[in-house]
Amino acid sequence: MKTLLMLLVALGAWWLLRGLFRGRVSGDSPRQDKVRAPSDQETIVACTYCQLHLPRSEAVWSGEKAFCGQAHLQAYEVDKSDH
């Protein structure tokens, strides 16, 4: 049991040190490539039919209404015409 505890402590220390020194070796922050600049962020819109949130560029548009796909656009049109 004592050996297992020592092994876990050693692995934890190695993991922490590896994370601290990773950025210093390459000169960059370890998470720099995963963080987008605010200017790169895209507006999020909600599907008019199901309220799913998706990027504006991926939405299917009908006038001012956004849809997550052609199927929901068609379903919305059918529901709208039934009333």
N, C-alpha and C positions, 0 to 999 in steps of 0.2 A: 504494500500500500504506500509506503514511504517512497519507494522508487517511482511509482506512478505519479505521485504528487510532484516530485522533483522533475520528472520528465515534462509534465504539464507546465511548470514554472519556466523551465528552460525554453520550451517551445513558445510560450507567451513572450518571453524576453526577446527571443530571436525575431518574432513577428513584429514587435514594437520597434526594435532597432532597424530592421529592414525597411519599415515604412518611413522612419526618420531620415535615413541616409539615401533613400531612393532618389529624392529630389535633388540632393546635393551632388550626386554623381553626374547627372545629366545637366544640371544647372537650371532645371525647370521645376516648377511645382508638380507633384505627382498627379494632381487632378486638373491641371490646366487644359488639357485637350478635351475634357468632358464638360467644361463650363462654357456656355455660350454667352457671348457679349449681348448686352441688352438690345443693341441694334439688330441682332440676328433673330430676335424673338418674333414669333408670328402671332397674329390675333387668333384667338380661339372663338369659335361660334358653336351654337347648339342646333342640332337637327330640329326642324319645326315639327316633325312627326313623332320622334321618340326621345328627344332632348339629349341625345348623345353629344358629347363635346368633341370637336375635332378641329384641326387647323383650317383656317379660312381657305387655303389653297387646295385642300382636299375635298371641300364641300361641292355638292352639285347644287347649282343655283337656279331658282325660278323667280325672276323679279328680285325682290328684296328678301326672299325666304331661302334659307339654307337647308340642305338635306344631306344625310350621311351617305346616300346612294340613290341610284335611279329608282330602285324598288320603292323606297319610302316617298320619293317624289310622286310616283304613280299612285301609290296607296293614298297619299294626301289628296291628290286630285280626285280620286274615286270617292273618298269620304266627303269631300267638299261638294261634289256633284249630287250626292245622295240627300243632302239637306235642302 
